[in-house]
Amino acid sequence: MNEVEELKNKIKELEEQLKKYTNNERHIKYYEKNKDKIKEKSKKYMEQIKETNPEKLKEWRHKAYIKRKEKLNQPTEQTL
């Protein structure tokens, strides 16, 4: 029983530590301030991928297509 409590406490500690590194206010502020830089970097990256590895780009687009198709085919709560 005591071991279970210790493990639960350890999990809580680790979750608190993780909160520092996951989507907090600093990240949101950073992306709001540097929106144009980030968009420019991503655009350059996509251009680089087009030139160096077009197969990867095809793979990404195919996965996106499949996910869109799955979302459309999922029954909604209203139809059930």
SEVEXGU-198291 format. One record per residue (C-alpha): x, y, z; residue number from 1. Coordinates in Angstrom, 2 decimals. Each point is the difference from the previous one (the first is absolute). Example, Ala and Ser with C-alpha at 12.3 -4.5 7.8 and 13.67 -1.06 7.14 Angstrom:
# residues 2
<rec c1="12.30" c2="-4.50" c3="7.80" num="1"/>
<rec c1="1.37" c2="3.44" c3="-0.66" num="2"/>
***
This chain:
# residues 80
<rec c1="0.00" c2="0.00" c3="0.00" num="1"/>
<rec c1="2.79" c2="2.38" c3="0.91" num="2"/>
<rec c1="1.76" c2="-0.72" c3="-3.28" num="3"/>
<rec c1="-3.11" c2="0.98" c3="-1.96" num="4"/>
<rec c1="-0.18" c2="3.34" c3="1.81" num="5"/>
<rec c1="3.68" c2="0.65" c3="-0.70" num="6"/>
<rec c1="-0.50" c2="-0.70" c3="-3.68" num="7"/>
<rec c1="-3.02" c2="2.30" c3="-0.17" num="8"/>
<rec c1="2.03" c2="2.79" c3="1.61" num="9"/>
<rec c1="2.84" c2="-0.60" c3="-2.44" num="10"/>
<rec c1="-2.43" c2="0.24" c3="-2.93" num="11"/>
<rec c1="-1.36" c2="3.30" c3="1.32" num="12"/>
<rec c1="3.53" c2="1.39" c3="0.33" num="13"/>
<rec c1="0.90" c2="-1.02" c3="-3.54" num="14"/>
<rec c1="-3.20" c2="1.50" c3="-1.39" num="15"/>
<rec c1="0.80" c2="3.30" c3="1.72" num="16"/>
<rec c1="3.49" c2="-0.04" c3="-1.52" num="17"/>
<rec c1="-1.45" c2="-0.73" c3="-3.44" num="18"/>
<rec c1="-2.33" c2="3.00" c3="0.19" num="19"/>
<rec c1="3.05" c2="2.26" c3="-0.20" num="20"/>
<rec c1="0.83" c2="-1.31" c3="-3.46" num="21"/>
<rec c1="-3.40" c2="-0.45" c3="-1.58" num="22"/>
<rec c1="-2.31" c2="2.62" c3="-1.49" num="23"/>
<rec c1="0.07" c2="2.69" c3="2.58" num="24"/>
<rec c1="-0.40" c2="3.77" c3="-0.25" num="25"/>
<rec c1="3.59" c2="0.53" c3="-1.15" num="26"/>
<rec c1="-0.53" c2="-2.16" c3="-3.06" num="27"/>
<rec c1="-3.19" c2="1.81" c3="-0.91" num="28"/>
<rec c1="1.63" c2="3.42" c3="0.37" num="29"/>
<rec c1="3.03" c2="-1.11" c3="-2.02" num="30"/>
<rec c1="-2.12" c2="-1.19" c3="-2.91" num="31"/>
<rec c1="-2.12" c2="3.14" c3="0.06" num="32"/>
<rec c1="3.06" c2="2.25" c3="-0.10" num="33"/>
<rec c1="1.91" c2="-2.02" c3="-2.60" num="34"/>
<rec c1="-2.85" c2="-1.16" c3="-2.21" num="35"/>
<rec c1="1.53" c2="1.39" c3="-3.21" num="36"/>
<rec c1="3.43" c2="-1.54" c3="0.67" num="37"/>
<rec c1="-1.53" c2="-3.40" c3="0.68" num="38"/>
<rec c1="-2.11" c2="0.12" c3="-3.16" num="39"/>
<rec c1="3.05" c2="0.99" c3="-2.03" num="40"/>
<rec c1="2.07" c2="-2.84" c3="1.45" num="41"/>
<rec c1="-2.70" c2="-2.53" c3="-0.72" num="42"/>
<rec c1="-0.36" c2="1.29" c3="-3.56" num="43"/>
<rec c1="3.75" c2="-0.36" c3="-0.55" num="44"/>
<rec c1="-0.09" c2="-3.48" c3="1.46" num="45"/>
<rec c1="-2.79" c2="-1.06" c3="-2.35" num="46"/>
<rec c1="1.91" c2="1.39" c3="-2.99" num="47"/>
<rec c1="3.06" c2="-1.94" c3="1.13" num="48"/>
<rec c1="-2.03" c2="-3.20" c3="0.33" num="49"/>
<rec c1="-1.47" c2="0.51" c3="-3.49" num="50"/>
<rec c1="3.49" c2="0.11" c3="-1.46" num="51"/>
<rec c1="1.78" c2="-2.61" c3="2.09" num="52"/>
<rec c1="-2.65" c2="-2.59" c3="0.85" num="53"/>
<rec c1="-3.23" c2="0.26" c3="-1.98" num="54"/>
<rec c1="-0.96" c2="-3.55" c3="1.02" num="55"/>
<rec c1="-0.25" c2="1.12" c3="3.62" num="56"/>
<rec c1="-2.34" c2="2.79" c3="-1.02" num="57"/>
<rec c1="-2.20" c2="-2.48" c3="-1.89" num="58"/>
<rec c1="-0.07" c2="-2.22" c3="3.08" num="59"/>
<rec c1="-1.10" c2="2.92" c3="2.24" num="60"/>
<rec c1="-2.72" c2="1.03" c3="-2.40" num="61"/>
<rec c1="-1.27" c2="-3.56" c3="-0.30" num="62"/>
<rec c1="-0.19" c2="-0.34" c3="3.81" num="63"/>
<rec c1="-1.90" c2="3.29" c3="0.23" num="64"/>
<rec c1="-2.40" c2="-1.21" c3="-2.69" num="65"/>
<rec c1="-0.64" c2="-3.25" c3="1.85" num="66"/>
<rec c1="-0.64" c2="1.82" c3="3.29" num="67"/>
<rec c1="-2.46" c2="2.39" c3="-1.68" num="68"/>
<rec c1="-1.77" c2="-2.93" c3="-1.57" num="69"/>
<rec c1="-0.23" c2="-1.79" c3="3.37" num="70"/>
<rec c1="-1.47" c2="3.09" c3="1.65" num="71"/>
<rec c1="-2.65" c2="0.30" c3="-2.69" num="72"/>
<rec c1="-0.93" c2="-3.67" c3="0.26" num="73"/>
<rec c1="-0.30" c2="-0.04" c3="3.79" num="74"/>
<rec c1="-3.61" c2="-0.02" c3="1.09" num="75"/>
<rec c1="-0.97" c2="3.06" c3="1.97" num="76"/>
<rec c1="-2.06" c2="-0.04" c3="3.18" num="77"/>
<rec c1="-3.01" c2="1.40" c3="-1.84" num="78"/>
<rec c1="-0.17" c2="-2.88" c3="-2.46" num="79"/>
<rec c1="0.20" c2="-2.61" c3="2.75" num="80"/>
***
